[in-house]
Amino acid sequence: MHSPFRPQIIPPDMVMLAYRDGIFPMSDGRDNPEVFWVEPKRRAILPLDGFHCSHSLAKRLRRGDYEVTCNTAFAEVLEACAAPRGGRHGDETWINGRLAATYRALYRTGQAHSIEVWQRDAEGARVLVGGLYGVGFDRVFCGESMFSRSPDTSKLALAWLVAALRFGGAELLDCQFMTAHLATLGAVEITQARYLRRLRHAQRPVVALTRSAATQWPAGASPASASLTGAAGAAGVSGAAAGLAGSVVPLPLPVAFAGLLEAAGSSSSPGNFIAQSLTQTS
């Protein structure tokens, strides 16, 4: 009996070095075994203070007929993103077996993350209806792919991602290539040279904090200054460091997401909290 085929992964350290240099892996198609490295001449980014939350998306966020989670179904999100799409561009997607295995390895090492959107079916079972995944490091998140099985669910995932990244002190949301869809959400296209300058700035060293400096930080001065006791404690981040996360200590996406949920607990609904925070800066 033959053992099941397991695609050879790209070493995670090599992949992360590439992302830190503004390069990312792709394939020509789902069934193409080859992987190549891409450094585009022009790059799409979504400014975190420029996300366009339309009236219809804000209304959808506030409806509350869905649940959003982080890192609870990475493999399922990846599989949905890699599935044949159909439509105008055919059934091809760029995530082949080797890339999928590589991103699963990055998830296991805490460097790849997913946002999931769930709804209940007629029997009350929770069903995955949208989501996205990407790679995170320092103050950077490189979005790789997203999917929808229900109207607007990929937009919901992106809205929650933007809110969590802002909360956690991130600065750069990389979208790789510009599309008309991303443009409607506030994405802009810049040169690769400009992208690299932003990328380097977002990887600057974390400033070491003294106890006196942390305790003197004014309350409410950072978007991550809300209580993060549970989230930060679980990740080994001190309360003082968490309070300064927006300006000094960037939080990993799962920690920032947990803190965002905690901060949203005082609102009438988490979705309403997200919609309000995004429309204030849109």
N, C-alpha and C positions, 0 to 999 in steps of 0.2 A: 504494500500500500504506500502510495506517495504522500508525503506531507504536503499540506496546503501551501500554495505559492504565496510568498511574502515579499513584496517589492522592497528593494534595497533603498533605505532612506538616505537622504542627504544628511551628513553629520550636523546636528543642531548647532554646534559652535560655528561651523562654516556658514550656515544660513543666517545666524545672528550677526556675524561679521559683515555679511553682504548687506543686510538691512541697515546696519549702522553706517555703511558707506553709500547708501542710497540706491542699492541694487536689490532686485528681487527675482525669484525663480518663477518660470512659467513653462507651460507645455503647449504644443500646437493643438492638442485635443485630448479628450477624455481617454481615448484608446491609443494614443500615441505614447510610447514608453519613454521618449526622449524628453529631457529637461534642459532649458537654456536660461541664461541670466540676462536680465533686462535692465538697462539704464536709459530711460526715455529722455529725449531732448527737452520735452515739456512735461510738466507734472501737474496733476490735479490735487489740490488740497481743499479741505473744508475748514475755513477759519472758525474756531470754536466760539467766537463772539459774533459770527456772521451767519449762523445757521438760520435758514428761512423756515420758520414755523408758520405755515399758512393758517388762515382761519379754519379751514376744513380739517387740517391736521391737528390743530389745537382742540377742536371739538371732538375729534376722534380720541385724542389722548384723555380728555376728560370723561369720556363715556364709561370707562372702567369695566367694559365687558371682556377684558383680557387680563392676563398676568404676564409680567416680564421678569425674567430671571437672568442670572449671569453664571456661566460655567457649570450649568447643571445638565446640559445635553450637548456637549461639544461634538461628539462623534455624529450625532443625529443632524446637527446643523451642518457640519462638514459634508455629510452624505447628501443632504438636500441641495447644498450649493453646487456639488459636483454632478448632480443628476442631470440628464438631458433636459434642455429647456424647450426645444421646439421653437416655433415662431419664425420670424423673418431671418434670423441668423442660423437656422437649422438646429440640429440637436447637439452641436458641439459645445463643450465647456472646456476650460483650460486646465482643470484640476484632474490630472491623471492619477493612477494608483500610487506612483512613487511620491508625488507631492502630497497626496492625502495621508500616506503613512508618515511623511516627514512632519506635517502639521500636527498629527496625533502625538508624535514624539515631543514636539515643542509644547503641546498642551500638558503633557505629563511632567515636563520640567518647569512649568509655570510661565512660559513665555508666549503662549498662544491662548486666546480667550474667545468666548462666544457670548452673545446676547440672544436669549430665546424669548419668543412671544407665543403664549398659549391661549387657547380658548376651550370652552366646554362644548362637547357634542350633545346630541339629543339625549343620550343616556347619562350625561353628566361626567363623562370621562374627559380628562385633560388631553388636548391634542396640540401638537406643535404646528403652528400655522405661519411662522415667519422667524427670521433671525439673521444674524451675521456673525462672521468671525474674523480675526486678524491677529497680528503680532504686536506685542507691547513691550516697551523698554524705556527707561528714564521718563521723559516727558513726551513720549512719542507713541502714537498708535497707528499702525499701518493696516488699514482695512483691506481685506482680501476679497471677500465676496459676501453677498447677501441674497436672500430669497424670500418669496411671498407665496403662500398658498391661499391667502385670503386678502381682500383689498386693503392696502395701506399697511400691512403688517411689517414689511421691511422698513417703511418710514418710521413706524413706531419703534422698532429696534434701534434705528439710527438716532432718533430723538433721545432715547434713553442713554445711548452710548455717549452722545455729545454732552448731556447733562452730567453723566458720571465722570467723564474726562475733565470737564470744567471743575467739578467738585474736587477731584483728586489732584489738581494742579498740573494737568497736562497742557501742552502748548501746541502740538502739531498733530493733526489728523490727516494722514496721507491717504488719498483715494486713487493714486497711481495714474489712471487715465480718465480724462474728462468724458462725460456722457451728457446728453441732454437731460436725463433724469437727475443726475447729480447737480447740474446747473440750477435746476428749479429749487434745489434744497440749499443753495448758497455756495456751492463749490466754485472755485476759481482755478484758472490755469496759470502756472508760473514756469519760468525756465528751470531747467535742472540745476543750473548754477545757483540760482536764488534758493531753490529747495535745499541744496546742500548747505548753504549758509544757515538756513533755519534749522536744519537737522543737527548741525554741529552745535548751535546755540542750545537746542533742546536737550543735548547730552552733556551739558556742562556739569561739573562736579556738584554734588549736594553740599551745601554749606553746613559745617558742623555747628551745632547749637550748644550753648552753655545753658545751665539751668536758669541763670538770671535772665539771659536773653529770651528764653522761652516764656518765662513767667511775665515778662514785661510786654509781650505782644498784645496789642489791644484786641479785645473781644470783637468778633465780627469783621475783622480786617481781611480775612481770607475766605474764599468760597468754600474751603474745606474746614472752616473753623467750627462747624456744628459738632455736636457730641459724636465721637466715634469710638466710645468706650468698647463696645462689643466688637466692632469691625477691626479697629486698630489693635486691640489686645490679641485677637485671634491671629493677627499677622506679625505679632512681635513689635509693633510700632508703639512707642510711648505716647501717652496722651498729649504731652507738650509737642512732640514732633507732628502728631496728627493735626493739632491745632494750627500748625504752620505749614501744612501740606501745600496749600495753594501757592505759596511764594517760595518755599525752600525745599520741603521734602515731598517729592511726588509720590503718590500712592499707586500701587498696582491696581489695575482695573477692578478685580473682584473686591478689594478692600474699599475702593472709592464707591463702588456700586452699593455695598452693604451700608456704608456711611450715608449715602444719598437716601436710601430707603429709611434709615433711622431718622434723618432730618425731615423726610416727607411724612413721618408718622403724625406730626402735628397738624397736617393739612386734612381737608375733608376726604381726599383720596390721593394716592401717590401720583396718578396721572394728572390730576389738577395741579399738583405741586410742580411737576415737570413742565406742563404747558405754561404755567405762570412764569417760571424761571426762564424759559426759552423765548417767550413773546416779549419779555422785558428788554431783551437785547437783540431781537430780530429786526 
